[in-house]
């Protein structure tokens, strides 16, 4: 987490680090937006009803989180990336 103690605020930002061929933790679709920016390695991003897209160093993806998504690291290398969600998937606004 880039700024600890802001879990209930309207924005969540983290630098994530994953090993090669790992599934990035998934959250259920939610009303909001996600930005991913790759710092090292590569990610494979699949949005609902779309072909997978490989993101490398310097690539970013911005998408509506209500579409649902699946993110994995590349098979030969892990990844370090910035993950931003607004509002966060665990924000009280998404609670049943």
NORKA-V819177 format. One record per residue. PSI is psi in degrees with one decimal (none if undefined). OMEGA is omega as a letter, one per 30 degrees, with the letter a starting at -180 (none if undefined). D_FIRST is the distance of its C-alpha to the first C-alpha in Angstrom with 1 decimal. Layout:
# NORKA-V819177
PSI OMEGA D_FIRST
PSI OMEGA D_FIRST
This chain:
# NORKA-V819177
134.3 a 0.0
-34.9 l 3.8
98.6 a 5.6
150.1 l 5.9
9.5 a 9.0
26.6 a 9.1
-28.1 a 9.1
8.9 l 12.7
-179.5 a 12.7
2.6 a 14.0
136.8 l 11.2
128.7 l 7.8
134.7 a 6.1
153.7 l 4.2
118.6 a 6.5
144.0 l 8.3
124.0 a 11.4
148.2 l 14.4
167.4 l 17.9
146.0 l 21.0
45.1 l 22.4
143.4 l 19.4
126.8 l 18.8
141.4 a 15.2
131.1 a 14.4
142.0 l 16.3
154.5 l 16.2
156.7 l 19.6
143.6 l 20.6
161.5 l 19.7
105.9 a 21.0
-166.8 a 18.6
152.8 l 17.5
140.5 l 15.1
128.4 l 14.6
133.5 l 14.1
120.8 a 14.8
125.2 l 15.8
-37.5 l 15.5
147.9 l 17.4
-149.2 a 19.5
155.6 l 20.2
149.5 l 19.3
116.3 a 21.9
127.1 l 21.2
116.9 l 23.8
153.8 a 24.0
132.3 l 26.5
30.3 l 30.1
158.7 l 29.2
148.8 l 29.6
146.4 l 26.7
131.2 l 25.4
127.7 l 24.2
128.0 l 21.6
-174.4 a 21.8
128.2 l 20.4
-11.7 l 20.3
150.4 l 20.6
156.3 l 18.7
137.3 l 19.2
125.3 a 19.0
160.3 l 20.4
120.2 a 21.3
-13.4 l 19.3
-13.3 l 22.5
-22.6 a 24.1
148.2 a 22.2
162.0 l 20.8
127.1 a 20.6
130.9 l 18.5
156.0 l 19.5
164.1 l 19.3
158.3 a 22.6
-24.1 a 25.2
-10.4 a 25.7
151.0 l 22.3
-162.6 a 18.7
149.2 l 16.1
124.9 a 13.0
159.4 l 11.8
132.5 l 9.8
123.2 l 9.4
131.8 l 10.0
137.0 l 11.8
121.1 f 14.1
165.0 a 14.7
148.7 l 12.0
-23.0 a 14.0
10.1 a 13.8
145.5 l 14.9
-25.6 l 18.3
-22.9 a 20.1
-1.6 a 19.9
142.9 l 21.3
none none 24.9
